[in-house]
Amino acid sequence: MAFARFSLRKAVTAVLGAGTALLTWTAVTAPPATAQTLPPRTAPAGTALDRQALARTLGAVVDAGMYGTYSSVRDTRERWQGAAGVADVRTKRPVTPGMLQRVGSISKTFTAVAVLQQVARGRVDLDAPIGRYLPDLVPGPRGQAVTVRMLLNHTSGIGDYILGAFPSLAQGSPASLDENRFRTARPEELARIGLNAPATGEPGKVWSYSNTNYVIAGLLLEKVTGTDAATYITREVIRKAGLKDTVIPRTPFIPGPHSKMYESLYGLIDPPRDYSVYDGSWYSTAGAVVSTMSDLNTFYRTLLSGHLLGQRELAEMQRTVPVTDENGNVVIRYGLGIYAQNMPCGQFWGHDGAVFGAGTFSLSSPDGARQVSLGINLMKYQRIDENGNVEEHPIDLALGTHILQALCGPSTPTTLTRLPFTPFPTESLAAKTR
C-alpha cells in the first residue's frame, strides 16, 4: 500500500510539475496561425428540447461517478434546467439547478469584454505594447514585444503563476493549497510570479494558456479606468448584461446557495476535499466570477447578440488562432477571452473553466439561440497511469454526451462509445500534451 501511494505521488508530481491546468483546465501550447474571423455556421436553433433525454444524460454523469452536476439549456425561447447528485457527500444534500458556482476561466470572457470596452472608448489599443500602459510591471524589451491582443489570446509567451503561487503542487502535495485558503493575494504579486516564470515562447509565436495574461489584463483595466477591476466588471459587464445571480465575491465565501466543491488532485487527496470556501483573490480577473448556469447563458447570449460590445469590438473578440492536439488537429480556435468549437451540428462559442473543486462549461450558437451551461462539483477525478498520462474516465463520456444532447438535440445517438468532439477541450488538450 505504501509503495502504491508513493507511485501515485510520483506520477501526479510529474504531471503537476510539468505545468498542468490547475485553476483552469488549460496549459497546452500549440502553433498559432494568422488571426482570423471564422465564418458563421448554423446551429440547430429552433429544435425542440428533448427534456427526457436531457434529464437522462445528466443523471448518467452522476451514475459515472460525479458527485453532483447542474445544467441549463436554451433553444430560442424554450428552456430546460436540471440537476443530479449531491451537493454534500456527507449529508446527501441534493444539488439544485440554480446553485451558485465558481466558474473559473469563464471569468476571462468577462475581463476581455471589459478591456474591449476600453478599446471602443479609445483608451486601449489592442496592438499596442503592454509596456505603454504598465511600464513598471512589464518593463524593457518584453513590455514592448507583448501586445494587449497577445495577452487576451494567450500568445504572449508569459508563464503561468499557478505553480509559483502553490509550490507544493510541484511536489505532489496540496499543502500550499490549504495554506492559502484564507490568505489574500494581490494581483501585482500574481503577475510578477508569472512574469518571473519560464517563458513559454516568443511573443506572438506560440499559443500557450496562462492565467497571468488575464491578471495583467485586469491591472491594465484598472490603470485606464482608475477603478478597481472587480467594481468595473460588476458595473459595466455583469449589471449591463442583466445578470441577477453573478458576483465577484470580496470574501472567501460564496454569497448564496451552492454546492461543496471537491478536489481529488488525481487521487492525491483521498477522500476529495471541499474547497468551496476559498479566497477568490487567488483567481483574480483570470477566474474569480461566481455565477449560475442560467446567468451564464444570459451573459453569452447578450454578448453574442451585440449588447455588450460594438460590432467592431465583437469582431475583434472573435478573431481566433487555432489550438491543436498532438496530432495537429484543430480542437478549438481561441479569440479574445472566448473560443469557437465545432460540433457535429455546427459551431459554438464560449469557454470552460475551473477552480479547485469545481468545473464549468458554457457554449452558445453564434446567435445565442442554442446554449448549454453545465457545472460539476468534483475535479481531477481521473487517474494518472505509469507513463504520466491522464486516463479517460466514464465521467468524461457522460459529460460529453449530455453536452451533445443539449446542443445538437435529436441528432445525438442514443448510445455513444466515442465522442465526435472534445468536451472541456482545454483540460483534454493539457492532459495529452504534458
C-alpha positions in Angstrom: 0.0 0.0 0.0 2.8 2.4 0.9 4.6 1.6 -2.4 1.3 2.2 -4.3 0.9 5.6 -2.6 4.5 6.6 -3.5 4.0 5.6 -7.1 0.8 7.7 -7.3 2.5 10.7 -5.8 5.4 10.3 -8.2 3.1 10.2 -11.2 1.0 13.1 -10.1 4.1 15.1 -9.3 5.3 14.6 -12.8 2.1 15.9 -14.2 1.7 18.9 -11.9 5.3 19.8 -12.1 5.1 19.9 -15.8 2.8 22.9 -15.5 -0.7 21.4 -15.6 -4.0 23.0 -15.7 -4.8 23.7 -12.0 -7.1 26.7 -11.6 -8.2 26.2 -15.1 -8.1 23.3 -17.4 -5.5 24.7 -19.8 -1.8 24.6 -20.0 -1.2 23.5 -23.6 0.9 25.1 -26.3 0.1 24.9 -30.0 1.4 26.7 -33.0 -0.7 29.8 -33.9 -1.8 30.8 -37.3 -2.7 34.3 -38.5 -5.6 35.6 -36.6 -8.8 35.0 -38.5 -12.5 35.6 -38.2 -14.4 32.4 -38.5 -17.3 32.2 -41.0 -20.7 31.7 -39.3 -22.1 28.2 -39.1 -25.7 27.4 -38.3 -26.5 25.5 -35.1 -29.9 23.8 -34.8 -31.8 26.6 -33.1 -35.5 26.1 -33.0 -35.2 22.4 -32.5 -37.4 21.4 -29.5 -35.6 20.3 -26.4 -35.9 16.7 -25.5 -36.4 17.1 -21.8 -36.4 13.4 -21.0 -33.1 12.9 -22.9 -31.5 15.9 -21.1 -32.5 14.6 -17.7 -31.4 11.1 -18.6 -28.0 12.1 -19.9 -27.4 14.4 -16.9 -28.2 11.6 -14.5 -25.7 9.4 -16.3 -23.0 11.8 -15.3 -23.7 11.0 -11.7 -24.0 7.3 -12.5 -20.5 7.5 -14.0 -19.1 8.8 -10.7 -19.6 12.6 -10.5 -20.9 13.8 -7.1 -23.2 16.5 -8.4 -23.9 18.3 -11.6 -26.3 21.1 -12.8 -27.2 22.2 -16.3 -29.1 24.9 -18.1 -30.1 24.5 -21.7 -31.8 27.0 -24.0 -33.2 26.8 -27.5 -34.6 30.2 -28.6 -37.5 30.7 -26.1 -37.5 27.2 -24.7 -35.5 26.4 -21.6 -34.7 23.4 -19.5 -32.8 23.2 -16.2 -31.8 20.1 -14.3 -29.6 18.8 -11.6 -28.5 15.4 -10.4 -26.5 14.1 -7.5 -25.5 15.6 -4.2 -24.0 19.0 -3.1 -22.6 17.5 0.1 -21.4 13.9 0.2 -21.8 13.6 3.9 -25.3 15.0 4.4 -26.5 13.9 0.9 -28.0 17.4 0.4 -29.1 17.4 -3.3 -27.8 19.8 -5.9 -30.3 22.2 -7.5 -30.2 23.8 -10.9 -29.9 27.4 -9.6 -26.8 26.9 -7.4 -24.0 29.4 -7.5 -20.7 28.2 -8.9 -17.2 29.5 -9.1 -16.9 29.5 -12.9 -13.1 29.8 -13.1 -11.7 30.7 -16.5 -15.1 31.7 -17.9 -14.3 34.9 -16.0 -11.8 35.6 -18.8 -14.7 36.4 -21.1 -16.0 39.0 -18.6 -12.5 40.5 -18.3 -12.0 40.6 -22.1 -15.3 42.3 -22.6 -14.3 45.0 -20.1 -10.9 45.6 -21.9 -12.6 45.7 -25.3 -15.0 48.4 -23.9 -11.9 50.4 -23.3 -10.8 49.8 -26.9 -14.1 51.2 -28.1 -13.5 54.3 -26.0 -10.0 54.8 -27.4 -8.3 54.2 -24.0 -6.6 50.9 -25.2 -5.1 49.9 -28.5 -5.2 46.1 -28.9 -1.9 46.1 -30.9 -0.1 48.5 -28.6 2.6 47.1 -26.3 1.6 46.4 -22.7 4.6 48.4 -21.6 2.9 51.5 -22.9 0.3 51.1 -20.1 2.1 49.2 -17.4 5.8 50.1 -17.8 6.8 49.3 -14.2 5.1 45.8 -14.3 6.3 44.7 -17.7 9.4 46.8 -18.5 12.1 46.6 -21.2 12.0 44.6 -24.4 9.3 42.2 -23.1 7.0 45.1 -22.4 7.5 46.4 -25.9 7.1 43.0 -27.6 3.9 41.8 -25.8 0.8 43.5 -27.0 -2.6 43.7 -25.4 -4.0 41.3 -28.0 -1.3 38.7 -27.1 -2.4 38.8 -23.5 -6.1 38.3 -24.4 -5.5 35.5 -26.9 -2.7 33.7 -24.9 0.1 34.2 -27.4 2.2 36.5 -25.1 4.7 33.7 -24.1 4.3 34.8 -20.4 4.3 31.8 -18.0 1.5 30.9 -15.6 1.6 32.0 -11.9 -0.1 28.9 -10.6 2.8 26.7 -9.7 4.7 29.6 -8.2 1.7 30.6 -6.1 1.1 27.0 -5.0 4.6 25.5 -4.9 3.8 22.3 -3.0 1.8 21.1 -6.1 5.0 20.6 -8.0 6.0 18.1 -5.2 2.6 16.3 -5.4 1.3 17.8 -2.2 -1.8 20.0 -1.6 -0.2 21.7 1.4 0.1 25.2 -0.1 -3.4 24.9 -1.5 -4.6 24.6 2.1 -2.2 27.2 3.5 -3.5 29.8 1.1 -7.3 29.2 1.7 -7.8 32.4 3.7 -4.8 34.5 2.5 -5.4 37.4 0.2 -3.2 37.7 -2.9 -2.6 41.0 -4.6 -2.8 40.9 -8.5 0.6 42.5 -8.8 2.0 39.6 -6.7 0.4 37.0 -9.0 1.5 38.9 -12.1 5.1 39.1 -11.0 5.2 35.4 -10.2 4.0 34.6 -13.8 6.4 37.1 -15.3 9.3 35.5 -13.4 8.3 32.0 -14.5 10.0 30.5 -17.6 8.6 32.0 -20.8 6.6 29.6 -22.9 7.7 31.1 -26.2 8.4 34.3 -28.1 5.6 36.8 -28.0 3.2 36.2 -30.8 4.7 32.9 -31.9 3.1 30.2 -29.7 -0.3 29.8 -28.2 0.1 28.9 -24.5 -2.6 29.3 -21.9 -1.6 31.4 -18.9 -3.7 32.8 -16.2 -1.1 35.6 -15.7 -2.2 37.1 -19.0 -5.6 37.9 -17.5 -4.3 39.1 -14.2 -2.2 41.6 -16.2 -5.3 42.5 -18.3 -7.1 43.3 -15.0 -4.3 45.6 -14.0 -4.5 47.3 -17.4 -8.2 47.8 -16.9 -7.6 49.4 -13.5 -4.9 51.7 -15.0 -7.0 53.1 -17.8 -10.3 53.3 -15.9 -9.0 54.4 -12.5 -11.4 51.9 -11.0 -11.0 48.6 -9.2 -11.3 45.8 -11.8 -14.0 43.9 -9.9 -16.0 47.0 -9.4 -15.8 48.0 -13.1 -16.6 44.5 -14.3 -19.6 44.3 -12.0 -21.0 47.6 -13.1 -20.2 47.6 -16.8 -20.4 43.9 -17.7 -22.4 42.0 -15.1 -25.1 44.6 -14.5 -25.3 45.7 -18.1 -25.9 42.0 -19.1 -28.8 41.9 -16.7 -27.3 39.1 -14.6 -29.1 38.8 -11.3 -27.0 36.0 -9.6 -23.5 36.8 -10.8 -20.9 38.3 -8.4 -17.2 38.7 -7.8 -17.0 37.9 -4.0 -14.8 40.0 -1.7 -14.6 37.3 0.9 -13.7 33.6 0.8 -17.4 32.7 1.0 -19.9 32.2 -1.8 -22.9 34.5 -1.1 -25.8 32.2 -1.7 -26.9 28.6 -2.2 -24.0 26.5 -3.6 -22.6 23.0 -3.6 -19.5 22.0 -1.8 -16.6 21.8 -4.3 -14.5 18.7 -4.1 -10.8 18.4 -5.3 -9.3 15.0 -5.8 -6.0 16.1 -7.4 -5.8 12.9 -9.4 -6.2 10.7 -6.3 -3.7 12.5 -4.1 -6.5 14.0 -2.0 -8.4 10.9 -0.8 -11.2 11.4 0.0 -11.6 14.5 -2.1 -11.6 17.7 0.0 -14.1 20.6 -0.1 -12.6 23.9 -1.4 -15.9 25.9 -1.8 -14.6 28.3 0.9 -11.5 30.0 -0.7 -10.2 33.5 -1.0 -11.0 34.4 -4.6 -8.1 36.9 -4.9 -6.0 33.9 -6.0 -8.2 33.7 -9.1 -8.2 37.4 -9.7 -9.5 38.7 -13.1 -8.5 35.3 -14.5 -11.1 33.3 -12.6 -12.9 34.9 -9.7 -16.5 35.2 -11.1 -19.3 33.3 -9.3 -22.5 32.7 -11.3 -25.3 30.3 -12.1 -25.7 28.2 -15.2 -28.8 30.3 -16.3 -26.9 33.5 -15.8 -24.0 32.2 -18.0 -26.4 31.5 -20.8 -27.8 35.0 -20.4 -24.3 36.5 -20.5 -23.2 34.8 -23.6 -26.5 35.4 -25.4 -26.2 39.1 -24.5 -22.6 39.3 -25.6 -23.0 37.4 -28.9 -26.1 39.5 -29.9 -24.0 42.7 -29.7 -25.4 44.2 -26.5 -22.2 44.4 -24.5 -19.7 45.4 -27.3 -20.0 47.2 -30.6 -19.8 45.3 -33.9 -16.1 46.1 -34.4 -15.1 45.1 -30.9 -17.1 41.8 -31.1 -15.4 41.0 -34.4 -12.0 41.5 -32.8 -13.0 39.2 -29.9 -13.9 36.6 -32.4 -10.6 36.8 -34.4 -9.0 33.5 -33.5 -5.8 31.5 -33.5 -6.0 27.6 -33.9 -5.2 25.4 -30.9 -4.3 21.9 -32.0 -3.8 18.5 -30.3 -0.6 16.4 -30.5 -1.6 15.2 -34.0 -2.1 18.6 -35.4 -5.9 18.5 -35.3 -7.6 21.8 -34.5 -9.6 21.3 -31.3 -10.7 24.9 -30.6 -10.0 28.4 -32.1 -9.2 30.9 -29.4 -10.2 34.5 -29.7 -10.0 37.2 -27.0 -11.3 35.5 -23.9 -13.6 33.3 -25.9 -13.2 30.3 -28.2 -15.0 28.6 -31.0 -15.6 24.9 -31.0 -17.2 22.8 -33.8 -19.8 20.2 -33.0 -21.5 17.8 -35.4 -24.4 20.3 -35.7 -22.5 23.5 -36.1 -20.1 25.9 -34.5 -20.4 27.2 -30.9 -18.7 30.0 -28.9 -17.9 30.0 -25.2 -15.3 29.0 -22.6 -14.7 26.4 -19.9 -13.1 26.9 -16.5 -12.3 25.5 -13.1 -11.2 26.4 -9.7 -10.1 23.8 -7.1 -13.1 21.6 -6.7 -15.4 22.9 -9.4 -15.7 22.9 -13.2 -17.9 24.8 -15.6 -18.5 24.7 -19.3 -20.6 27.1 -21.4 -21.2 27.1 -25.2 -23.6 29.1 -27.4 -24.5 29.1 -31.0 -23.3 32.2 -32.9 -26.6 33.9 -32.4 -27.0 32.8 -28.8 -30.2 30.9 -29.6 -29.0 27.4 -28.7 -27.0 27.2 -25.4 -25.8 25.0 -22.6 -24.0 25.8 -19.4 -23.0 23.0 -17.1 -21.3 22.7 -13.7 -19.7 19.9 -11.8 -18.5 19.7 -8.1 -15.6 17.1 -8.3 -12.4 17.9 -10.1 -9.4 15.9 -11.3 -11.3 12.8 -10.7 -9.2 11.0 -13.3 -6.2 8.9 -12.5 -2.7 9.0 -14.0 -1.0 6.0 -15.5 2.6 4.9 -15.0 3.6 6.9 -18.1 2.2 10.2 -16.6 -0.9 10.3 -18.9 -4.3 11.2 -17.5 -6.6 8.3 -18.1 -10.0 8.7 -19.6 -12.9 8.3 -17.1 -16.5 7.3 -17.7 -17.5 10.7 -16.4 -15.8 12.3 -19.5 -18.0 10.4 -21.9 -21.1 11.1 -19.9 -20.5 14.8 -19.7 -19.8 14.9 -23.5 -23.0 13.0 -24.2 -25.1 15.5 -22.2 -23.4 18.5 -23.9 -24.1 17.0 -27.3 -27.7 16.3 -26.4 -28.1 19.8 -25.2 -26.6 21.5 -28.3 -27.5 19.1 -31.1 -30.7 17.5 -29.8 -32.4 14.8 -31.9 -29.2 14.2 -34.0 -27.5 12.8 -30.8 -27.1 9.0 -30.9 -28.8 7.1 -28.1 -25.5 5.3 -27.2 -22.0 6.7 -27.7 -18.7 4.9 -27.2 -16.6 7.8 -28.5 -17.4 11.5 -28.8 -17.3 13.4 -32.1 -15.9 16.4 -30.2 -13.7 17.2 -27.2 -15.7 18.2 -24.1 -13.9 20.6 -21.8 -11.3 21.0 -24.6 -8.7 22.8 -22.6 -8.5 20.1 -20.0 -8.2 17.4 -22.6 -5.5 19.3 -24.5 -3.5 19.8 -21.4 -3.7 16.1 -20.4 -2.5 15.0 -23.8 0.5 17.3 -24.2 2.1 17.0 -20.8 
